[in-house]
C-alpha cells in the first residue's frame, strides 16, 4: 500500500482539479469539456500504467486487463454541481489535502474509487497476479444525470454480466431502491411571474428565487430574503436519495407564495406534506422517499421535478398510477430496482472480504441511491463509504480521508483478486 498511496493521492488530486460537471455538448464532447478532459486523463493514466484502454466516442471508456469471462468494475468520472462555492472551506476543484483529508467534488463520488481501483489493478499486476477473467474498469461520464453513457456502451460494446460498482457503502449492498424521476405540471392560474430553484433532480435544492411582492412580516416567518429585486430562500444540499439530510429551499418559498396568494396549496400538500402518504410505503429495503428538487415555470405551468426512491419489492407501475392523483406529470427517467439474494456468490464474497478485513459481522445493506450495479445482470455496490462514516457526497466540502483511501485499496484489491482468481 505504501508504494501506491502517493501515486493514488497525486492522480486523485489531478483528476479532482478537472471540473467534470456535465455541460453543453461540444464537438466530440457529448457531456462538455470538463467530462471529456477527466475521461481522457484517466485513460492516459491507465495507458501509462501498461493497461489496454478503449474510448467509446468520449461517452464512456474502459481499462482492460486479462482474458476470459468478463467482470466489470463500474465507476464514473462526472460529478454533481458544487452548489454555493462560498459554502466550501477549500475550492471544490482544488484537491486540497489538509489534516488527513483530500477535499473536492468527486473525492468519494466517484473519482476516488475509480483511481483506487485502477491502482489496485496495477498492484496486482506488479505482484505477478494473472486474472482468470477479463477485468473491465468502466469509466462512465453521465452517471449523475441520465446514464446516456451506459446506453451508448450497450450500443457499441457488450456489458459484462457480473461485477461491482465502488459507488455506495461498505460492507456491501444486496439491493437498491427503484428510482423514478418525474416532472409535475401544476396550474399557474394565480399568475406567479417567476420561480426558479435547484440544479439537478437528484440534489436537494439549496437556493430558490421568485419574483413576487415582499411582505416583511410573512418573509420573517418563512425565512424569505429580498436580494437584487428577487425573493430568495436558502437551504442545504444533500443526495436526492436521503433528502432528510438536506434542507430544501423550495419548501419555504412555496409556503410564502401560498400565503400571499400566488400558488395553490397543492404543491405544499402533496410534495412536501405527502398528502397521499406515499412515504409510508416500505419493505426490507426501507421507506419510499420523495424529494422535490427543481422548480421553474414551463409552458405556463409551475413545473416541479421530483426524485422518488421506492422500495425494491414495490411495483413501480402501481406507483405511477398513484402519482396521477397529484397533478399531470411526465416520467423523466425510471430505473428499476436492484435486488440480489443475500446468499449469492457475489454478495457473500464481498461481504466476507469486508468482515474478515475489519473483524466485523455486518450484514448486507439496501440503499435508496442508484449505482451502475443495476446495469449488470448480476451486480452489486461495494464501498467506498464506511459504516458510521460521515457522508459528504453531493454536499459542500466533499472529502475523502487518507485512511479511507487505504481501506478502499485493501478492499478493492482483495475483491478484484477473489472474483477473478
C-alpha positions in Angstrom: 0.0 0.0 0.0 2.7 2.5 1.0 4.2 2.2 -2.5 0.9 3.1 -4.2 -0.6 5.7 -1.8 1.4 8.6 -3.0 0.5 7.7 -6.6 -3.2 7.4 -5.7 -3.2 10.8 -3.9 -1.3 12.5 -6.8 -3.6 11.1 -9.5 -6.8 11.8 -7.5 -5.8 15.4 -6.9 -5.2 15.9 -10.6 -8.5 14.5 -11.7 -10.3 16.4 -9.0 -8.9 19.6 -10.5 -10.8 18.8 -13.7 -14.3 20.3 -13.2 -16.3 17.4 -14.7 -19.8 18.6 -14.2 -21.9 17.8 -17.3 -22.1 20.8 -19.6 -23.4 21.7 -23.0 -22.2 19.2 -25.7 -19.4 20.3 -28.0 -17.9 18.6 -31.0 -16.7 15.1 -29.9 -17.6 16.1 -26.3 -21.1 14.8 -25.6 -21.1 15.9 -22.0 -18.9 19.0 -22.3 -15.2 19.7 -22.0 -14.7 19.0 -18.3 -16.1 15.5 -18.5 -14.1 14.9 -21.7 -10.9 16.0 -20.0 -11.5 13.8 -17.0 -12.1 10.7 -19.1 -9.1 11.2 -21.2 -6.9 12.0 -18.2 -7.7 8.6 -16.6 -7.4 6.7 -19.9 -4.0 8.3 -20.5 -3.0 7.4 -16.9 -4.1 3.8 -17.4 -2.1 3.6 -20.6 1.0 4.9 -18.8 0.5 2.1 -16.2 0.6 -0.5 -19.0 -3.1 -1.3 -19.5 -5.1 -1.5 -22.7 -7.8 1.1 -22.9 -10.8 1.9 -25.1 -12.6 5.2 -25.5 -16.2 4.9 -26.9 -16.7 8.2 -28.6 -16.0 10.1 -25.4 -19.3 8.9 -23.9 -17.5 6.3 -21.8 -14.2 4.5 -21.5 -12.7 1.3 -20.1 -9.4 -0.1 -18.8 -8.9 -3.8 -19.8 -6.8 -6.5 -18.2 -6.9 -10.2 -18.6 -8.7 -12.8 -20.8 -11.8 -14.9 -20.4 -15.2 -14.3 -18.9 -15.7 -10.6 -18.3 -16.1 -8.8 -14.9 -17.0 -5.2 -14.7 -15.9 -2.6 -12.2 -18.3 0.2 -12.9 -17.2 3.7 -11.9 -17.9 7.3 -13.1 -16.0 10.5 -13.6 -18.8 13.0 -13.9 -19.8 14.9 -10.7 -22.8 16.9 -9.5 -22.6 20.7 -9.3 -20.8 22.2 -6.4 -23.7 24.4 -5.2 -22.6 27.6 -3.4 -18.9 27.8 -3.6 -19.0 30.1 -0.5 -20.1 27.0 1.5 -16.8 25.2 0.7 -13.8 25.5 3.0 -11.4 24.9 0.1 -12.2 25.4 -3.6 -14.3 22.4 -4.8 -11.9 21.6 -7.7 -8.6 22.1 -5.8 -7.9 18.6 -4.4 -6.6 20.4 -1.3 -5.1 18.0 1.3 -5.5 19.1 4.9 -5.3 17.2 8.1 -5.5 13.8 6.6 -8.3 14.7 4.1 -8.4 15.4 0.4 -11.2 17.9 -0.4 -13.0 18.3 -3.7 -16.1 17.4 -5.7 -15.8 13.7 -6.7 -13.3 12.6 -4.0 -15.8 10.0 -2.8 -18.3 10.1 -5.7 -16.8 8.6 -7.7 -13.3 9.7 -8.9 -11.6 8.5 -5.7 -12.8 4.9 -6.1 -12.1 4.9 -9.8 -8.5 5.9 -9.2 -8.1 3.5 -6.3 -9.4 0.5 -8.4 -7.0 1.4 -11.2 -4.0 1.3 -8.8 -5.3 -2.0 -7.3 -5.1 -3.5 -10.8 -1.6 -2.1 -11.1 -0.6 -3.5 -7.8 -1.9 -7.0 -8.6 -0.2 -6.9 -12.0 3.1 -5.8 -10.3 2.8 -8.8 -8.0 2.5 -11.2 -10.9 -1.2 -12.0 -10.4 -2.8 -13.2 -13.6 -6.6 -12.9 -13.5 -8.7 -15.8 -14.9 -11.3 -13.3 -16.1 -11.1 -10.2 -18.3 -11.4 -7.2 -16.0 -13.1 -4.1 -17.4 -12.7 -1.0 -15.3 -15.5 1.1 -16.9 -15.3 4.9 -16.6 -18.8 6.4 -17.1 -19.3 10.0 -17.9 -23.1 10.6 -17.3 -24.0 8.7 -14.2 -25.2 11.7 -12.3 -27.7 12.9 -14.9 -29.1 10.3 -17.2 -26.9 7.2 -17.9 -26.6 8.1 -21.6 -23.0 6.8 -21.3 -24.3 3.3 -20.4 -26.8 3.5 -23.2 -24.0 4.2 -25.6 -21.8 1.5 -24.2 -24.6 -1.1 -24.7 -24.9 0.0 -28.4 -21.2 -0.2 -29.2 -19.8 -2.8 -26.8 -21.0 -5.7 -24.7 -21.6 -5.1 -21.0 -20.2 -7.9 -18.7 -22.8 -9.8 -16.9 -21.4 -9.5 -13.4 -19.3 -7.2 -11.3 -19.4 -4.5 -8.7 -19.6 -0.7 -8.5 -17.5 1.1 -5.9 -20.1 3.9 -5.6 -22.1 3.4 -2.4 -21.3 1.8 1.0 -19.4 -0.9 2.8 -19.9 -3.7 3.8 -21.9 -4.5 0.6 -25.3 -3.8 -0.9 -27.8 -6.5 -1.8 -30.5 -4.1 -3.0 -31.1 -0.6 -4.4 -34.5 1.1 -4.5 -36.2 1.9 -7.7 -35.5 5.4 -8.9 -38.4 7.3 -10.5 -37.8 10.9 -11.7 -40.9 12.8 -12.6 -41.9 16.3 -13.6 -45.3 17.6 -12.3 -47.2 20.4 -14.0 -49.2 22.5 -11.5 -51.6 25.1 -12.8 -50.3 28.7 -12.5 -53.8 30.3 -12.6 -52.8 32.6 -9.8 -50.2 34.2 -12.1 -46.9 33.7 -10.4 -44.4 35.6 -12.6 -41.3 33.7 -11.9 -39.8 30.9 -9.7 -36.5 29.0 -10.1 -34.8 26.6 -7.8 -32.5 23.6 -7.9 -29.8 22.5 -10.3 -30.2 18.7 -10.5 -33.1 16.4 -9.8 -31.0 14.2 -7.6 -29.7 17.0 -5.4 -31.7 18.7 -2.7 -32.3 22.3 -3.7 -30.2 24.8 -1.7 -31.5 28.1 -3.3 -34.8 29.2 -4.7 -35.7 32.5 -6.2 -39.0 34.1 -7.2 -40.4 37.4 -8.3 -43.3 38.3 -6.0 -44.3 41.0 -3.6 -42.1 41.2 -0.4 -44.2 41.3 2.7 -41.8 41.6 5.6 -43.9 40.0 8.3 -44.5 36.9 6.2 -41.0 36.8 5.0 -39.7 36.6 8.5 -42.0 33.6 9.2 -40.7 31.6 6.2 -37.1 32.8 6.1 -37.5 34.7 2.8 -35.0 37.4 1.9 -35.1 40.1 -0.7 -32.0 40.3 -2.9 -31.5 42.1 -6.2 -35.3 42.6 -6.6 -36.0 38.9 -6.1 -37.2 36.8 -3.2 -34.7 34.2 -2.1 -34.7 31.2 0.2 -31.7 29.1 1.1 -31.3 25.5 2.2 -28.7 22.8 2.3 -27.8 20.3 -0.4 -27.9 16.5 0.1 -28.2 13.5 -2.1 -31.7 13.1 -3.5 -31.9 9.6 -2.0 -31.5 11.0 1.5 -33.5 14.2 1.4 -33.7 14.3 5.2 -30.0 15.1 5.4 -30.6 18.4 3.5 -32.8 21.4 3.8 -35.0 22.0 0.8 -35.1 25.7 -0.2 -38.2 25.3 -2.3 -40.4 24.4 0.7 -40.3 27.8 2.5 -40.6 29.6 -0.8 -43.8 27.7 -1.7 -45.2 28.3 1.7 -44.6 32.0 1.4 -46.0 32.3 -2.1 -49.1 30.4 -1.0 -49.5 32.8 1.9 -49.5 35.8 -0.4 -52.0 34.1 -2.8 -49.7 33.2 -5.7 -49.7 29.4 -5.6 -52.3 26.9 -4.6 -51.9 24.6 -1.6 -51.4 21.5 -3.8 -47.6 21.7 -4.1 -47.2 22.0 -0.4 -49.8 19.4 0.5 -48.7 16.7 -2.0 -45.0 17.2 -2.5 -43.9 18.4 1.0 -46.6 17.2 3.3 -47.2 13.9 1.4 -51.0 14.0 1.3 -51.1 10.6 -0.3 -48.9 9.0 2.4 -46.5 7.6 -0.2 -43.6 7.9 2.1 -45.2 5.3 4.4 -44.6 2.6 1.7 -41.9 0.3 3.0 -40.2 -3.1 2.7 -37.0 -4.5 4.0 -35.1 -2.1 1.7 -36.6 0.9 3.5 -39.2 3.6 3.1 -40.1 5.5 -0.1 -38.5 8.9 -0.3 -39.7 11.9 -2.3 -37.6 15.0 -2.9 -38.9 17.9 -5.0 -35.5 19.2 -6.1 -36.1 21.5 -9.1 -38.8 24.1 -9.8 -39.5 26.5 -12.6 -42.2 28.0 -14.9 -42.6 25.8 -18.0 -45.3 26.1 -20.7 -47.3 28.4 -18.4 -47.3 25.8 -15.6 -45.3 25.5 -12.4 -43.0 22.6 -13.2 -41.6 20.6 -10.3 -39.0 17.8 -10.8 -39.3 15.2 -8.1 -36.8 12.5 -7.2 -38.6 9.4 -5.9 -36.9 6.3 -4.5 -39.2 3.4 -3.9 -38.7 0.1 -2.1 -37.2 -2.7 -4.2 -40.2 -5.0 -4.0 -42.8 -2.3 -4.7 -44.5 -2.2 -8.1 -43.2 0.9 -10.0 -46.2 0.9 -12.4 -48.6 0.9 -9.4 -46.7 3.9 -8.1 -47.0 5.8 -11.4 -50.8 5.3 -11.2 -50.8 6.7 -7.7 -48.9 9.8 -8.8 -51.7 10.7 -11.2 -53.7 11.9 -8.2 -51.2 14.7 -7.6 -51.1 16.5 -11.0 -50.4 15.8 -14.6 -46.8 14.6 -14.9 -44.2 13.2 -17.2 -41.7 10.4 -16.4 -38.2 11.9 -16.9 -36.4 8.6 -16.1 -37.1 5.3 -14.4 -34.5 2.9 -13.1 -35.9 -0.4 -11.9 -34.8 -1.7 -8.5 -31.9 -3.9 -7.9 -32.4 -6.9 -5.7 -29.9 -9.7 -5.1 -30.1 -12.8 -3.0 -28.1 -12.1 0.2 -26.6 -15.6 -0.2 -25.5 -15.1 -3.8 -21.8 -15.8 -4.6 -21.1 -12.1 -5.3 -22.7 -10.7 -2.2 -21.3 -13.3 0.1 -17.8 -13.0 -1.4 -17.7 -9.2 -1.0 -19.3 -9.3 2.5 -16.7 -11.8 3.7 -13.9 -9.7 2.4 -15.1 -6.7 4.4 -15.9 -8.6 7.6 -12.7 -10.6 7.5 -10.6 -7.5 6.9 -12.4 -5.4 9.6 -13.1 -8.1 12.1 -16.8 -7.3 12.0 -20.0 -9.2 11.4 -22.1 -6.9 9.3 -25.0 -8.0 7.1 -25.6 -6.8 3.5 -27.4 -3.5 3.1 -30.0 -1.8 0.9 -29.9 1.8 -0.1 -32.0 4.4 -1.8 -29.1 5.5 -4.0 -28.7 4.1 -7.5 -25.4 2.8 -8.8 -24.2 1.4 -12.1 -24.5 -2.1 -10.5 -28.1 -2.2 -11.8 -26.6 -2.1 -15.4 -25.4 -5.6 -14.8 -27.2 -8.9 -14.9 -25.7 -9.7 -11.5 -24.1 -6.7 -9.9 -23.8 -5.0 -6.5 -22.3 -2.0 -5.0 -19.3 -2.3 -2.7 -18.0 0.8 -0.8 -16.4 3.3 -0.5 -18.2 4.8 2.5 -17.5 3.0 5.7 -20.2 2.2 8.3 -20.7 5.2 10.6 -18.6 7.4 8.4 -19.9 11.0 7.9 -21.1 11.3 4.3 -20.3 14.4 2.3 -21.4 13.0 -1.1 -23.4 15.6 -3.1 -22.7 18.1 -0.3 -20.3 21.1 0.2 -16.9 20.1 1.4 -16.9 16.6 0.0 -13.8 14.9 1.1 -12.1 11.5 1.4 -9.8 10.7 4.3 -6.4 9.2 3.7 -7.5 6.3 6.0 -10.5 5.7 3.8 -8.3 5.6 0.7 -6.1 2.9 2.4 -9.2 0.8 3.3 -10.5 1.2 -0.2 -7.2 -0.1 -1.6 -7.3 -3.1 0.7 -10.9 -4.0 0.0 -10.8 -3.5 -3.8 -7.5 -5.3 -4.3 -8.9 -8.3 -2.4 -12.2 -8.1 -4.3 -10.6 -8.0 -7.7 -8.3 -10.9 -6.9 -11.0 -13.0 -5.2 -13.6 -12.5 -8.0 -11.1 -13.2 -10.8 -8.7 -15.9 -9.5 
